[in-house]
């Protein structure tokens, strides 16, 4: 499991990156992160939904409601133009950090 600081720092760029693929609802985001990390990153509803709320208030994502066949409603999230700009900035930040650690630890990383 990853430390809280790394999880916190990576949450927004991970969500935005996943939403580049298309709309997703909360459980899909949780599942995608768990699968992509090989189970090393485990998000919970209690962690994810407040972050999605802040991202919506900040204009990084938007959402729509869909009524399922069973009558339940599901919220689907989508990246916005502002979210795309934010993701590009985050990618630059993470690239610098990754390159630095790669160099210091003797890893083969190129962006």
C-alpha positions in Angstrom: 0.0 0.0 0.0 1.2 3.5 -0.8 1.6 6.2 1.9 -1.2 8.8 2.4 0.9 11.6 1.0 1.6 9.9 -2.3 -2.0 8.8 -2.6 -3.2 12.4 -1.9 -0.8 13.9 -4.4 -1.7 11.5 -7.2 -5.5 11.3 -6.8 -6.4 14.3 -9.0 -4.0 13.5 -11.9 -5.1 9.8 -11.8 -8.8 10.7 -11.9 -8.2 13.2 -14.8 -6.1 10.6 -16.7 -8.8 8.0 -16.3 -11.5 10.4 -17.5 -9.5 11.1 -20.6 -10.7 7.6 -21.7 -14.3 8.7 -21.3 -17.1 9.1 -18.7 -16.8 7.0 -15.6 -18.8 6.6 -12.4 -17.2 6.4 -8.9 -17.0 2.7 -8.6 -15.4 2.4 -12.0 -12.7 4.9 -11.0 -12.0 2.9 -7.8 -11.8 -0.4 -9.8 -9.6 1.1 -12.5 -7.1 2.4 -10.0 -7.0 -0.8 -8.1 -6.5 -2.9 -11.3 -3.9 -0.5 -12.8 -1.8 -0.5 -9.6 -2.0 -4.2 -9.2 -3.9 -3.7 -5.9 -1.2 -1.4 -4.4 -3.5 1.6 -4.5 -6.9 1.1 -2.9 -9.3 3.9 -2.9 -12.5 4.0 -0.9 -15.8 5.7 -1.4 -15.1 7.9 1.6 -11.9 9.1 0.1 -13.0 9.5 -3.6 -16.4 11.3 -3.4 -15.1 14.4 -1.5 -12.3 14.7 -4.0 -14.8 14.4 -6.9 -16.9 17.1 -5.3 -13.9 19.5 -5.0 -12.9 18.8 -8.6 -16.4 19.6 -9.7 -16.5 22.9 -7.7 -13.0 23.7 -9.2 -14.4 23.2 -12.7 -12.0 20.2 -13.5 -14.9 17.8 -14.1 -18.6 17.8 -14.7 -21.2 15.1 -14.2 -24.5 13.9 -15.4 -27.1 11.6 -13.7 -28.3 8.5 -15.4 -31.3 6.4 -14.2 -30.5 2.7 -14.4 -33.0 0.0 -15.3 -33.6 -0.7 -11.6 -34.5 2.9 -11.0 -31.4 3.8 -9.2 -29.4 6.9 -10.2 -25.8 6.9 -11.1 -23.5 9.9 -11.5 -21.1 9.8 -14.5 -18.1 12.1 -14.4 -16.3 13.7 -17.4 -13.2 15.9 -17.7 -13.6 19.5 -18.7 -11.4 21.9 -20.7 -10.1 23.3 -17.4 -9.4 19.7 -16.2 -7.4 19.1 -19.4 -5.3 22.2 -18.7 -4.8 21.0 -15.1 -3.8 17.5 -16.2 -1.2 18.9 -18.6 0.4 20.9 -15.7 0.3 17.9 -13.4 1.9 15.7 -16.1 4.8 18.2 -16.3 5.2 18.2 -12.5 5.1 14.4 -12.2 7.5 14.0 -15.1 10.1 16.2 -13.4 9.7 14.1 -10.2 9.9 10.8 -12.0 12.9 11.9 -14.0 14.7 13.0 -10.9 14.0 9.7 -9.0 14.9 7.7 -12.1 18.3 9.5 -12.3 19.0 9.2 -8.6 17.9 5.6 -8.4 19.5 4.5 -11.7 16.2 3.6 -13.3 15.6 3.8 -17.1 12.9 6.4 -17.5 12.4 8.7 -20.5 9.5 11.0 -21.0 
